Amino acid sequence: MTRLGDIRVGQGFDIHQFTDDPSRILVLGGVVFPDSPGLAGHSDADAVAHACADALLGAAGLGDIGMHFPDTDERWRGADSITLLKHVVSLLAADGWGVGNIDTALVCERPKIAPRRDEMQQVLSAAVGAPVTVKGNRAEKLGSIGRSEGVVCFATALIQRMTNTSETDES
């Protein structure tokens, strides 16, 4: 008889507005978009990495990104969100969880995601140790995102309890 391990799903969400600050660079999915304005935020404001981290933490019941990396803590000012995502994966592993995959939907009018999608997926997948997909979507000029005021990202993560392969099923 085959037994499935404990499987959980988590949802993540993050939103950031564009800033006029010329010192901010735009980072999405760990990839720099040099010809676009940056996003406002305490860390590097990588909405894709943040949504992935929140989805993983939620699936494992380990809180949310704000609990682990509060914007009131100066240690996280300007932090590389891929490093934060790797830390979240290590928290899951320490609690006995492995990542199955993460699927994201990045909604923005700019920049164009398709030309950099493969690079984003490679960076995120390497950080997580599992497949991460990125879908670029437009808000079709509706609302603040449609007016190019910022970006929003949704993520869904599948995690599975890691089992000791030396254990045997006695049933």
N, C-alpha and C positions, 0 to 999 in steps of 0.2 A: 504494500500500500504506500502510495506517495503522499507526503504531508507538505502542505504549503506552510512556509514560515509566516509570522505575523507581517502583514502588508498594510501600509497606511498611505494616505494621500494627503497632501497639504497644498493650500493656496497661498500665493504671495501677491502683493500689490505694492507698487511704489510710484510716486509722481514727483516731478521736480519742474520748476519753471526755469526758463532761460534767464540769464543774467546779462547785464550790460558790462560787467566787470571784465576788462580785457585780459586779466591775468588768469581767468578760469578757462580751462580747456574742457572740451566735450569728450567724455568717456562713456561709452555704451558697450556693455558686454566685454569690458576689459580692453576695448579697442579705441584708440584716439581718433577723433574726427577733427582734423586741424582747421578745416575751413568753415566751421560752425561755431556759434557762440556756446560758451559753457553753461552748465546748469548750476543753479544756486543750491548749496547744501553744505553741511558741516564736513563731510568727507569729500571724496571726489564726485559725489552725487551720481554714481553709476546706477541708474534706476533698474537696469536689467539684473545686475549682480545683487542689488538689494532685494528685488522681488524673488530671486532664486533663494537667497538666504532665508527670507521670511517663509517661503513655502516649505523649505527643509525643516526649519525650527518648528513650524506649526505641525507638520506631519509627525514629528518626534515628540511633540508635547513639551518642547523646551523653551517656550516663550516666543518672543519676537525679536527682531533686529534692534529695536529701541531699548529693550532690556539689556542686551549684551553689549551694545555700542551706543550709549546715549549721547545725544548731541550736546549735552551739558558737560561732557567729559572732554577736556582739551587733548587727551591722548588720541582721540579719533579725528581731530581737526586735519583735514586734507588727506585722510587715510585712503590708501589704495583699496577699493572695494573688492577686488579679486583676492587680496590677502584676507580680508574679512570673511569672504565666502569660503576660502580654504579653512579658516578657523572654525567656521560653522560645521563644515564637513568633519573636522576632527572631533568636535563636540558630539556629533551623531555617532561616529565610530566608537568613541569612548563609552557611549551609552548602548552600544551593541547594534547600531543601525548601519546599513549600507544603502547607497543611493542607486535606484534602478534607472531613473531618467528624470529630466526636467523639460517641460515644454513651456515656452514663453510666447507672449504676444506683446510686441512693442508697438505702441500707437503714437505716431507723430507725423507731422506734415514734412518736417525736415529733421535731420538729413535723410537722404535716401538710404535705406537699409540694405537693399538687395546687393549692391556692389561689395559690401563688407560682411554679408551674412555668414559666409563660410569661415572667415577669420574669427568672427565673434563666437560662432559655435565651437571652433577649435579651442579658443582660449577658455571659454566657460567649461567645456567638457574636460579639458586638462585639469582645471581647478577642482572640479567636482569628482573626477574619476569615473564618470558615467556620461552617457549621451545627453547633451543639452541642445535643444532645437530653438531657433529664433525665427519668429514670423514677424515681418514688418507689415503694419497696417496703417491706414490713414483714417482720420476722423472726418474726412470729406467736408472740411470747412465748418463743422459743427462745434460749438462750444470753445472753451479756452484752448484745448489741444488743437482743434481745427483752425484756430486763429494763429497757430504757431507760437503760442505762449509758453509751451513746455512739452514734456513727454510723459507718458504713463506706460507702465509695464505690468502685465499680469503673468504669473507663473504658476504652474501646477507641477508638483513633485511627487514621485512615487518612491517610497523607501521600503526596505524589507529588513526584518530582524535577521541578523547574521547568526547562523547556528554553527555549532562545533561539528565539523565533519566526522570526528571520531565517535560521536554519539550514535547509538543505534536505536532504531524504532523497535520497541519490544511488543507492539500491538499486533 
